[in-house]
């Protein structure tokens, strides 16, 4: 399915919101920061503040660890967290659902996640549900775990994907087993899958 995304036309430009959730999704979001695509806003979301602070993405949201479908604080490395008076109003505000991101100028939402983990799996479903409820065109670009990550993680990924499918207009799935061989170490394997997902997201962003 093609989404009505118009790139480079100021009169018809439609905002594409790329939301990377969980550790894998945040890394892909960081890669997307180098993209030269117009009218694309990239957001990184995670339940781990320390990991989120290390991600070089301009828009980062710290998720509620108990309810990954909600975000509680913006994360900004330029603020001094040791000084409670510095940026207190900026950092803290009431827990908000992902639907708060679905502003009128957003026409399409692309959810990016590595399925099988706690944050990425549940938050991806929450983002897709909120985007669909907001009448956005919803897409998901996700990856299943490597075999070396274990059968339980794979089972959780499969269950998460089954719940994600009814909430998206199109799902693009990366099977990372096809990009590695017996000589590929784990670090390279993850890097390759992150880049492939990033490429798939960029290709989806320019569909007309």
Residue frames as a rotation matrix with the C-alpha (Angstrom) as fourth column:
UNK 1
0.574 0.819 0.000 0.00
0.819 -0.574 0.000 0.00
0.000 0.000 -1.000 0.00
UNK 2
-0.451 -0.726 0.519 1.27
0.696 -0.650 -0.305 3.49
0.559 0.224 0.798 -0.83
UNK 3
0.065 0.413 -0.909 0.85
0.866 -0.476 -0.154 6.39
-0.496 -0.777 -0.388 1.54
UNK 4
0.648 0.232 0.726 0.05
0.617 -0.719 -0.320 9.90
0.448 0.655 -0.609 0.38
UNK 5
0.388 -0.633 -0.670 3.36
0.557 -0.417 0.718 11.42
-0.734 -0.652 0.191 1.41
UNK 6
0.837 -0.108 0.537 4.49
0.417 -0.511 -0.752 14.47
0.355 0.853 -0.383 -0.52
UNK 7
0.280 -0.839 -0.467 8.16
0.757 -0.106 0.645 15.39
-0.590 -0.534 0.605 -0.21
UNK 8
-0.667 -0.745 0.033 9.55
0.631 -0.540 0.556 18.76
-0.396 0.392 0.830 -1.25
UNK 9
-0.389 0.620 0.682 6.21
0.468 -0.505 0.726 20.42
0.794 0.601 -0.093 -2.11
UNK 10
-0.994 -0.109 -0.028 5.54
0.079 -0.488 -0.869 23.11
0.081 -0.866 0.494 0.48
UNK 11
-0.453 0.888 0.073 1.89
-0.854 -0.456 0.251 23.48
0.257 0.051 0.965 -0.46
UNK 12
0.519 0.693 -0.501 1.10
-0.567 0.718 0.404 19.78
0.640 0.074 0.765 -0.23
UNK 13
-0.524 -0.833 -0.178 3.78
-0.395 0.423 -0.816 18.72
0.754 -0.357 -0.551 2.26
UNK 14
0.695 0.719 -0.017 2.57
-0.383 0.390 0.837 16.16
0.609 -0.575 0.547 4.78
UNK 15
-0.004 -0.743 0.670 4.44
-0.991 -0.086 -0.102 15.41
0.134 -0.664 -0.736 7.93
UNK 16
0.439 0.017 -0.898 5.79
-0.074 0.997 -0.018 11.89
0.895 0.074 0.439 8.38
UNK 17
0.389 -0.254 0.885 6.38
-0.917 -0.195 0.347 10.90
0.084 -0.947 -0.309 11.99
UNK 18
0.184 -0.437 -0.880 8.98
-0.099 0.883 -0.459 8.15
0.978 0.172 0.119 12.45
UNK 19
0.501 0.069 0.862 8.84
-0.850 -0.146 0.506 6.76
0.160 -0.987 -0.014 15.99
UNK 20
-0.133 -0.629 -0.766 11.64
-0.210 0.773 -0.599 4.43
0.969 0.081 -0.234 17.09
UNK 21
0.591 0.425 0.685 10.73
-0.753 -0.014 0.658 2.52
0.289 -0.905 0.312 20.25
UNK 22
0.939 -0.299 0.169 12.95
0.157 0.811 0.563 0.39
-0.305 -0.502 0.809 22.48
UNK 23
0.191 -0.971 -0.144 16.70
-0.038 -0.154 0.987 0.01
-0.981 -0.183 -0.066 22.17
UNK 24
-0.400 -0.321 0.858 16.68
0.761 0.405 0.507 -1.20
-0.510 0.856 0.083 18.57
UNK 25
0.463 0.694 0.552 14.15
0.878 -0.443 -0.179 1.39
0.120 0.567 -0.815 17.43
UNK 26
0.837 -0.200 -0.510 16.12
0.057 -0.895 0.443 4.20
-0.545 -0.400 -0.737 19.06
UNK 27
-0.202 -0.973 0.110 19.30
0.189 0.072 0.979 3.16
-0.961 0.219 0.169 17.26
UNK 28
-0.246 0.214 0.945 17.46
0.966 0.136 0.221 3.21
-0.081 0.967 -0.240 13.96
UNK 29
0.817 0.573 -0.060 16.04
0.573 -0.819 -0.016 6.63
-0.058 -0.021 -0.998 14.86
UNK 30
0.381 -0.774 -0.505 19.61
-0.009 -0.550 0.835 7.85
-0.924 -0.314 -0.216 15.41
UNK 31
-0.551 -0.549 0.628 20.57
0.586 0.281 0.760 6.62
-0.594 0.787 0.167 11.93
UNK 32
0.208 0.750 0.628 17.54
0.975 -0.211 -0.071 8.44
0.079 0.627 -0.775 10.54
UNK 33
0.567 -0.035 -0.823 18.90
0.341 -0.899 0.273 11.72
-0.750 -0.436 -0.498 11.90
UNK 34
-0.494 -0.847 -0.197 21.36
0.062 -0.261 0.963 11.73
-0.867 0.464 0.182 8.99
UNK 35
-0.152 0.529 0.835 18.53
0.943 0.330 -0.037 11.51
-0.296 0.782 -0.549 6.50
UNK 36
-0.943 -0.190 -0.274 18.04
0.094 -0.940 0.328 14.48
-0.320 0.284 0.904 4.19
UNK 37
-0.468 0.846 0.256 14.35
0.772 0.250 0.585 13.75
0.431 0.471 -0.770 3.69
UNK 38
-0.850 0.254 0.461 12.12
-0.337 -0.936 -0.106 16.78
0.404 -0.245 0.881 4.08
UNK 39
-0.020 0.957 0.291 8.98
-0.868 -0.161 0.470 16.76
0.497 -0.243 0.833 6.20
UNK 40
0.312 0.061 -0.948 10.13
0.247 0.958 0.143 13.83
0.917 -0.279 0.284 8.33
UNK 41
0.196 -0.207 0.958 10.22
-0.881 -0.466 0.079 14.09
0.430 -0.860 -0.274 12.13
UNK 42
-0.010 -0.310 -0.951 12.10
0.094 0.946 -0.309 11.39
0.995 -0.093 0.020 14.03
UNK 43
0.348 0.190 0.918 11.39
-0.870 -0.300 0.392 10.55
0.350 -0.935 0.061 17.66
UNK 44
-0.452 -0.521 -0.724 13.25
-0.096 0.835 -0.541 8.08
0.887 -0.175 -0.427 19.91
UNK 45
0.345 0.651 0.676 11.34
-0.828 -0.128 0.545 6.51
0.441 -0.749 0.495 22.80
UNK 46
-0.254 -0.436 -0.864 12.57
0.085 0.879 -0.468 4.16
0.964 -0.192 -0.186 25.52
UNK 47
0.827 0.545 -0.136 11.87
0.136 0.042 0.990 3.18
0.545 -0.838 -0.039 29.13
UNK 48
0.377 -0.795 -0.476 15.58
0.910 0.222 0.349 3.40
-0.172 -0.565 0.807 30.03
UNK 49
0.970 0.060 -0.234 16.61
0.049 -0.997 -0.055 7.01
-0.236 0.042 -0.971 30.60
UNK 50
0.177 -0.982 -0.071 20.34
-0.219 -0.110 0.970 6.28
-0.960 -0.156 -0.234 30.58
UNK 51
-0.338 -0.259 0.905 20.10
0.724 0.542 0.426 4.55
-0.601 0.799 0.005 27.20
UNK 52
0.580 0.673 0.458 17.87
0.813 -0.439 -0.383 7.28
-0.057 0.595 -0.802 25.83
UNK 53
0.782 -0.337 -0.525 20.29
-0.123 -0.908 0.401 10.03
-0.612 -0.249 -0.751 26.85
UNK 54
-0.228 -0.955 0.190 23.00
-0.001 0.196 0.981 8.32
-0.974 0.223 -0.046 24.81
UNK 55
0.012 0.328 0.944 20.94
0.924 0.358 -0.137 8.37
-0.383 0.874 -0.299 21.61
UNK 56
-0.787 -0.375 -0.491 21.75
0.170 -0.896 0.410 11.25
-0.593 0.239 0.769 19.28
UNK 57
-0.362 0.770 0.526 18.19
0.833 0.014 0.553 12.12
0.418 0.638 -0.647 18.29
UNK 58
-0.829 -0.042 0.557 16.80
-0.056 -0.986 -0.157 15.62
0.556 -0.162 0.815 18.65
UNK 59
-0.001 0.891 0.454 13.41
-0.897 -0.202 0.393 14.48
0.442 -0.407 0.800 19.93
UNK 60
-0.685 -0.274 -0.675 13.51
0.027 0.916 -0.400 11.89
0.728 -0.293 -0.620 22.71
UNK 61
0.177 0.806 0.565 10.77
-0.788 -0.228 0.572 10.74
0.590 -0.546 0.595 25.03
UNK 62
-0.896 -0.416 0.151 11.16
-0.406 0.636 -0.656 8.72
0.177 -0.650 -0.739 28.21
UNK 63
-0.141 0.890 -0.434 8.41
-0.311 0.377 0.873 6.12
0.940 0.258 0.223 28.45
UNK 64
0.224 0.341 0.913 6.56
-0.974 0.098 0.203 4.99
-0.021 -0.935 0.354 31.54
UNK 65
-0.742 -0.641 -0.196 8.20
-0.645 0.762 -0.049 1.65
0.181 0.090 -0.979 32.41
UNK 66
-0.653 0.574 0.494 4.91
-0.022 0.638 -0.770 0.24
-0.757 -0.514 -0.404 33.71
UNK 67
0.494 0.820 0.289 2.90
0.415 0.070 -0.907 1.40
-0.764 0.568 -0.305 30.70
UNK 68
-0.503 -0.853 0.135 5.20
0.511 -0.168 0.843 1.77
-0.697 0.493 0.521 27.67
UNK 69
-0.082 0.550 0.831 2.33
0.956 -0.193 0.222 3.33
0.282 0.812 -0.510 25.73
UNK 70
0.915 0.398 -0.068 2.73
0.396 -0.848 0.352 6.48
0.082 -0.349 -0.934 27.81
UNK 71
-0.110 -0.968 0.225 5.50
0.676 -0.239 -0.697 9.05
0.728 0.076 0.681 28.01
UNK 72
0.604 0.339 -0.721 6.28
0.796 -0.291 0.530 11.07
-0.030 -0.895 -0.446 31.11
UNK 73
0.496 -0.512 -0.701 9.30
0.070 -0.781 0.620 13.26
-0.866 -0.356 -0.352 30.44
UNK 74
0.929 -0.370 -0.018 11.28
-0.089 -0.175 -0.980 14.79
0.360 0.912 -0.196 27.65
UNK 75
0.575 -0.808 -0.129 14.98
0.627 0.334 0.704 14.02
-0.525 -0.486 0.698 27.80
UNK 76
0.889 -0.332 0.315 17.51
-0.007 -0.697 -0.717 16.73
0.458 0.636 -0.622 27.03
UNK 77
0.389 -0.821 -0.418 21.23
0.888 0.455 -0.069 16.14
0.247 -0.344 0.906 27.64
UNK 78
-0.265 -0.528 0.807 21.86
0.328 -0.836 -0.440 19.88
0.907 0.148 0.395 27.76
UNK 79
0.546 0.539 0.641 20.04
-0.426 -0.481 0.767 20.16
0.722 -0.691 -0.033 31.08
UNK 80
-0.644 -0.747 0.167 21.78
-0.468 0.212 -0.858 19.71
0.605 -0.631 -0.486 34.42
UNK 81
0.183 0.785 -0.592 19.86
0.082 0.588 0.805 16.91
0.980 -0.196 0.043 36.12
UNK 82
-0.417 -0.421 -0.805 21.70
0.812 0.226 -0.539 17.61
0.409 -0.878 0.247 39.39
UNK 83
-0.991 0.105 -0.088 20.06
-0.062 -0.915 -0.398 21.01
-0.122 -0.389 0.913 39.67
UNK 84
-0.479 0.870 0.116 16.39
0.817 0.490 -0.304 20.48
-0.321 -0.051 -0.946 40.46
UNK 85
0.112 0.517 -0.849 15.65
0.136 -0.854 -0.503 24.11
-0.984 -0.059 -0.165 39.68
UNK 86
-0.581 -0.447 -0.680 17.09
-0.578 -0.362 0.731 23.83
-0.573 0.818 -0.048 36.18
UNK 87
-0.692 0.297 -0.658 14.50
-0.591 0.292 0.752 22.83
0.415 0.909 -0.026 33.62
UNK 88
-0.870 0.381 0.313 12.13
-0.002 0.632 -0.775 21.32
-0.493 -0.675 -0.549 36.15
UNK 89
0.062 0.958 -0.282 9.07
-0.435 -0.228 -0.871 22.58
-0.898 0.176 0.403 34.29
UNK 90
0.028 -0.137 -0.990 10.55
-0.999 0.037 -0.034 21.35
0.041 0.990 -0.136 31.03
UNK 91
-0.824 -0.490 -0.284 11.42
-0.484 0.870 -0.094 17.87
0.293 0.060 -0.954 32.22
UNK 92
-0.886 0.464 0.013 8.38
0.338 0.665 -0.666 16.98
-0.317 -0.586 -0.746 34.25
UNK 93
-0.550 0.825 -0.133 4.81
-0.834 -0.535 0.134 16.96
0.039 0.184 0.982 33.06
UNK 94
0.136 0.699 0.702 1.80
-0.701 0.569 -0.431 14.71
-0.700 -0.433 0.568 33.41
UNK 95
-0.654 -0.337 0.677 2.00
0.110 0.843 0.526 11.29
-0.748 0.419 -0.514 31.81
UNK 96
0.011 0.599 -0.801 0.70
-0.814 -0.460 -0.355 11.55
-0.581 0.656 0.482 28.26
UNK 97
0.459 0.174 0.871 -0.38
0.255 0.913 -0.317 8.91
-0.851 0.368 0.374 25.74
UNK 98
-0.580 -0.704 0.410 1.31
0.551 0.033 0.834 8.56
-0.600 0.710 0.369 22.38
UNK 99
0.221 0.754 0.619 -1.77
0.975 -0.175 -0.135 10.15
0.006 0.633 -0.774 20.86
UNK 100
0.644 -0.036 -0.764 -0.33
0.235 -0.942 0.242 13.52
-0.728 -0.335 -0.598 21.98
UNK 101
-0.468 -0.879 -0.089 2.24
0.085 -0.145 0.986 13.12
-0.880 0.454 0.142 19.19
UNK 102
-0.461 0.351 0.815 -0.44
0.865 0.381 0.326 12.72
-0.196 0.855 -0.480 16.52
UNK 103
-0.404 0.250 -0.880 -0.91
0.039 -0.956 -0.290 16.40
-0.914 -0.151 0.377 15.72
UNK 104
0.592 0.800 -0.093 -2.99
-0.031 -0.093 -0.995 17.66
-0.805 0.592 -0.031 12.80
UNK 105
0.409 -0.489 -0.770 0.05
-0.890 -0.399 -0.219 18.13
-0.200 0.775 -0.599 10.55
UNK 106
-0.660 -0.613 0.435 1.04
-0.527 0.790 0.314 14.48
-0.536 -0.022 -0.844 10.92
UNK 107
0.214 0.736 -0.642 -0.42
-0.976 0.182 -0.117 12.44
0.030 0.652 0.758 8.07
UNK 108
0.609 -0.090 -0.788 1.61
-0.175 0.954 -0.244 9.24
0.774 0.287 0.565 8.34
UNK 109
0.454 -0.450 0.769 3.24
-0.859 0.006 0.511 7.40
-0.235 -0.893 -0.385 11.23
UNK 110
0.382 -0.432 -0.817 6.02
-0.293 0.782 -0.550 4.85
0.876 0.450 0.172 10.82
UNK 111
0.784 -0.078 0.616 6.67
-0.593 0.201 0.780 2.68
-0.184 -0.977 0.111 13.87
UNK 112
0.240 -0.797 -0.554 10.16
-0.450 0.415 -0.791 1.18
0.860 0.439 -0.259 14.13
UNK 113
0.429 -0.060 0.901 11.04
-0.881 0.192 0.432 -1.55
-0.199 -0.979 0.029 16.63
UNK 114
-0.630 -0.524 -0.573 12.91
-0.519 0.833 -0.191 -4.72
0.577 0.177 -0.797 17.29
UNK 115
0.421 0.902 0.097 10.25
-0.718 0.266 0.643 -7.20
0.554 -0.340 0.759 18.36
UNK 116
0.303 -0.229 -0.925 10.76
0.342 0.932 -0.118 -9.59
0.889 -0.281 0.361 21.24
UNK 117
-0.801 -0.586 -0.122 11.93
0.358 -0.305 -0.882 -7.18
0.479 -0.751 0.454 23.94
UNK 118
-0.346 0.692 -0.634 9.79
0.873 -0.009 -0.487 -5.63
-0.343 -0.722 -0.601 26.65
UNK 119
-0.280 0.211 -0.937 9.72
0.031 -0.973 -0.228 -1.98
-0.960 -0.093 0.265 25.59
UNK 120
-0.849 -0.158 -0.504 9.89
-0.451 -0.280 0.848 -2.26
-0.275 0.947 0.166 21.82
UNK 121
-0.851 0.523 -0.042 7.21
0.437 0.752 0.494 -4.92
0.290 0.402 -0.869 21.52
UNK 122
-0.138 0.861 -0.490 4.58
0.940 -0.042 -0.338 -3.33
-0.311 -0.507 -0.804 23.77
UNK 123
-0.228 0.020 -0.974 5.30
0.069 -0.997 -0.037 0.29
-0.971 -0.076 0.226 22.81
UNK 124
-0.983 -0.130 -0.128 5.15
-0.121 -0.062 0.991 -0.47
-0.137 0.990 0.045 19.08
UNK 125
-0.504 0.863 0.002 1.63
0.810 0.472 0.349 -1.82
0.300 0.178 -0.937 19.53
UNK 126
0.030 0.505 -0.862 0.64
0.766 -0.566 -0.305 1.21
-0.643 -0.651 -0.404 21.64
UNK 127
-0.624 -0.326 -0.711 1.98
-0.153 -0.841 0.520 3.69
-0.767 0.433 0.474 19.05
UNK 128
-0.968 0.246 0.050 0.19
0.120 0.279 0.953 1.92
0.220 0.928 -0.300 16.21
UNK 129
-0.267 0.921 -0.284 -3.10
0.962 0.272 -0.025 1.81
0.054 -0.280 -0.958 18.14
UNK 130
-0.015 0.226 -0.974 -2.96
0.454 -0.866 -0.208 5.53
-0.891 -0.446 -0.089 18.96
UNK 131
-0.811 -0.340 -0.476 -2.01
-0.245 -0.541 0.805 6.45
-0.531 0.769 0.355 15.39
UNK 132
-0.816 0.564 0.126 -4.83
0.461 0.503 0.731 4.37
0.349 0.655 -0.670 13.97
UNK 133
-0.041 0.822 -0.568 -7.29
0.961 -0.124 -0.249 5.90
-0.275 -0.556 -0.784 16.44
UNK 134
-0.118 -0.101 -0.988 -6.11
0.092 -0.992 0.090 9.34
-0.989 -0.081 0.127 15.28
UNK 135
0.803 0.548 0.237 -6.93
0.219 0.099 -0.971 8.38
-0.555 0.831 -0.041 11.67
UNK 136
0.164 -0.831 -0.532 -3.30
-0.809 -0.422 0.409 8.45
-0.564 0.363 -0.741 10.50
UNK 137
0.728 -0.143 -0.670 -1.79
-0.395 0.711 -0.582 6.22
0.560 0.689 0.461 7.83
UNK 138
0.525 -0.471 0.709 0.12
-0.734 0.170 0.657 3.73
-0.430 -0.865 -0.257 9.96
UNK 139
0.611 -0.449 -0.653 3.14
-0.311 0.622 -0.719 1.68
0.728 0.642 0.240 8.94
UNK 140
0.748 -0.436 0.501 5.49
-0.442 0.237 0.865 -0.54
-0.496 -0.868 -0.015 10.91
UNK 141
0.468 -0.712 -0.523 9.04
-0.405 0.353 -0.843 -1.58
0.785 0.607 -0.123 10.06
UNK 142
0.601 -0.128 0.789 10.20
-0.764 0.197 0.615 -4.19
-0.234 -0.972 0.020 12.53
UNK 143
-0.212 -0.734 -0.646 12.75
-0.700 0.575 -0.424 -6.95
0.682 0.362 -0.635 13.02
UNK 144
0.906 0.384 -0.178 12.44
-0.178 0.728 0.662 -10.36
0.384 -0.568 0.728 14.63
UNK 145
0.571 -0.725 0.387 15.20
-0.629 -0.082 0.773 -11.55
-0.529 -0.684 -0.502 16.99
UNK 146
-0.148 -0.706 -0.693 18.28
-0.852 0.447 -0.273 -13.47
0.503 0.550 -0.667 15.93
UNK 147
0.518 0.341 -0.785 18.23
-0.056 0.929 0.367 -17.17
0.854 -0.146 0.500 16.75
UNK 148
-0.385 -0.775 -0.502 21.02
0.500 0.282 -0.819 -16.69
0.776 -0.566 0.279 19.27
UNK 149
-0.647 0.217 0.730 18.69
-0.576 -0.767 -0.282 -14.45
0.499 -0.604 0.622 21.31
UNK 150
-0.941 0.179 0.286 16.62
-0.092 0.678 -0.729 -17.46
-0.324 -0.712 -0.622 22.29
UNK 151
-0.706 0.704 0.077 13.26
0.531 0.454 0.716 -19.08
0.469 0.546 -0.694 21.61
UNK 152
-0.107 0.697 -0.709 11.39
0.915 -0.211 -0.345 -17.16
-0.390 -0.686 -0.615 24.32
UNK 153
-0.453 -0.129 -0.882 12.30
-0.050 -0.984 0.169 -13.84
-0.890 0.121 0.439 22.74
UNK 154
-0.987 0.100 -0.127 11.21
-0.119 0.082 0.989 -15.16
0.109 0.992 -0.069 19.34
UNK 155
-0.450 0.872 -0.192 7.89
0.864 0.480 0.153 -16.33
0.226 -0.097 -0.969 20.76
UNK 156
-0.069 0.394 -0.917 7.28
0.596 -0.720 -0.354 -12.90
-0.800 -0.571 -0.185 22.30
UNK 157
-0.772 -0.270 -0.575 8.13
-0.264 -0.686 0.678 -11.27
-0.578 0.675 0.459 18.98
UNK 158
-0.890 0.454 0.036 5.66
0.272 0.467 0.841 -13.46
0.365 0.759 -0.539 17.11
UNK 159
-0.142 0.859 -0.492 2.92
0.984 0.066 -0.168 -12.70
-0.112 -0.508 -0.854 19.63
UNK 160
-0.240 -0.019 -0.971 3.68
0.263 -0.964 -0.046 -8.98
-0.935 -0.266 0.237 19.42
UNK 161
-0.959 -0.142 -0.247 3.61
-0.199 -0.287 0.937 -8.97
-0.204 0.947 0.247 15.63
UNK 162
-0.615 0.788 0.022 0.23
0.711 0.542 0.449 -10.72
0.341 0.292 -0.893 15.67
UNK 163
0.140 0.650 -0.747 -1.13
0.857 -0.457 -0.237 -7.89
-0.496 -0.607 -0.621 17.85
UNK 164
-0.467 -0.432 -0.772 0.57
0.045 -0.883 0.467 -5.22
-0.883 0.183 0.431 15.74
UNK 165
-0.898 0.004 0.440 -0.77
0.429 0.229 0.874 -6.33
-0.098 0.973 -0.208 12.35
UNK 166
0.000 0.982 0.187 -4.44
0.996 -0.016 0.085 -5.30
0.087 0.186 -0.979 12.91
UNK 167
0.555 0.210 -0.805 -3.31
0.511 -0.850 0.130 -1.77
-0.657 -0.484 -0.579 13.82
UNK 168
-0.379 -0.735 -0.563 -1.19
-0.141 -0.555 0.820 -0.97
-0.915 0.390 0.106 10.75
UNK 169
0.644 0.547 -0.534 -1.88
-0.574 -0.115 -0.810 -0.38
-0.505 0.829 0.240 7.08
UNK 170
0.717 -0.485 -0.500 1.36
-0.222 0.522 -0.823 -2.07
0.660 0.702 0.267 6.13
UNK 171
0.759 -0.526 0.385 3.96
-0.318 0.217 0.923 -4.11
-0.569 -0.823 -0.003 8.00
UNK 172
0.577 -0.681 -0.451 7.51
-0.436 0.210 -0.875 -4.56
0.691 0.701 -0.176 6.73
UNK 173
0.901 -0.154 0.405 9.40
-0.285 0.493 0.822 -7.30
-0.326 -0.856 0.400 8.53
UNK 174
0.184 -0.916 -0.357 13.12
-0.855 0.030 -0.517 -7.95
0.485 0.400 -0.778 8.56
UNK 175
1.000 -0.027 -0.003 14.26
0.026 0.905 0.425 -11.52
-0.009 -0.424 0.905 9.13
UNK 176
0.544 -0.839 -0.021 17.87
-0.821 -0.537 0.193 -10.95
-0.173 -0.088 -0.981 10.24
UNK 177
0.377 -0.399 0.836 18.82
-0.023 0.898 0.439 -14.61
-0.926 -0.185 0.329 9.78
UNK 178
0.793 0.032 0.609 19.17
0.579 0.273 -0.768 -13.90
-0.191 0.961 0.198 6.08
UNK 179
0.851 -0.452 0.267 21.95
-0.253 -0.799 -0.546 -11.31
0.460 0.397 -0.794 6.52
UNK 180
0.257 -0.787 0.561 24.44
-0.934 -0.053 0.353 -13.22
-0.248 -0.615 -0.748 8.63
UNK 181
0.487 -0.172 -0.856 26.52
-0.263 0.906 -0.332 -16.36
0.833 0.386 0.397 8.42
UNK 182
0.776 -0.148 -0.613 28.52
0.552 0.630 0.547 -18.41
0.305 -0.763 0.570 10.88
UNK 183
-0.242 -0.968 -0.071 31.36
0.926 -0.209 -0.314 -15.88
0.289 -0.142 0.947 10.83
UNK 184
-0.098 0.290 0.952 29.26
0.071 -0.952 0.297 -12.82
0.993 0.097 0.073 11.65
UNK 185
-0.830 -0.200 -0.521 29.68
0.516 0.082 -0.853 -11.62
0.213 -0.976 0.035 15.24
UNK 186
-0.034 0.923 -0.383 26.76
0.983 -0.037 -0.177 -10.26
-0.178 -0.383 -0.907 17.26
UNK 187
-0.159 -0.068 -0.985 27.81
0.248 -0.968 0.027 -6.59
-0.956 -0.240 0.171 17.11
UNK 188
-0.921 -0.224 -0.320 28.06
-0.249 -0.294 0.923 -6.64
-0.301 0.929 0.215 13.31
UNK 189
-0.688 0.717 0.115 24.81
0.689 0.594 0.416 -8.57
0.230 0.365 -0.902 13.01
UNK 190
0.110 0.741 -0.662 22.89
0.830 -0.435 -0.349 -5.94
-0.546 -0.511 -0.664 14.98
UNK 191
-0.380 -0.337 -0.862 24.57
-0.092 -0.913 0.398 -3.10
-0.921 0.231 0.315 13.07
UNK 192
-0.998 0.005 0.057 23.60
0.057 0.206 0.977 -4.67
-0.007 0.979 -0.206 9.74
UNK 193
-0.348 0.937 -0.030 19.98
0.925 0.349 0.152 -5.16
0.153 0.025 -0.988 10.79
UNK 194
0.049 0.319 -0.947 19.73
0.537 -0.808 -0.244 -1.58
-0.842 -0.496 -0.211 12.10
UNK 195
-0.682 -0.375 -0.628 21.02
-0.276 -0.663 0.696 -0.19
-0.677 0.648 0.349 8.79
UNK 196
-0.908 0.384 0.167 18.68
0.353 0.487 0.799 -2.36
0.226 0.784 -0.578 6.74
UNK 197
-0.036 0.918 -0.394 15.70
0.975 -0.054 -0.215 -1.24
-0.219 -0.392 -0.893 8.81
UNK 198
-0.158 -0.110 -0.981 16.81
0.150 -0.985 0.087 2.39
-0.976 -0.133 0.172 8.40
UNK 199
-0.955 -0.232 -0.185 17.01
-0.154 -0.144 0.977 1.93
-0.254 0.962 0.102 4.63
UNK 200
-0.599 0.794 0.104 13.52
0.754 0.515 0.407 0.41
0.270 0.322 -0.908 4.61
UNK 201
0.092 0.609 -0.788 12.12
0.772 -0.543 -0.330 3.32
-0.629 -0.578 -0.520 6.61
UNK 202
-0.473 -0.342 -0.812 13.71
-0.159 -0.873 0.460 5.89
-0.867 0.347 0.359 4.30
UNK 203
-0.985 0.139 0.098 12.28
0.135 0.286 0.949 4.10
0.104 0.948 -0.301 1.28
UNK 204
-0.248 0.953 -0.176 8.84
0.967 0.253 0.008 4.11
0.052 -0.169 -0.984 2.86
UNK 205
-0.126 0.144 -0.981 9.09
0.470 -0.862 -0.187 7.83
-0.873 -0.485 0.041 3.63
UNK 206
-0.690 -0.259 -0.676 9.48
-0.362 -0.685 0.632 8.77
-0.626 0.681 0.379 -0.03
UNK 207
-0.662 0.546 0.514 6.53
0.730 0.625 0.277 6.79
-0.170 0.559 -0.812 -1.37
UNK 208
-0.895 0.369 -0.251 4.03
-0.398 -0.914 0.076 8.99
-0.201 0.167 0.965 -3.18
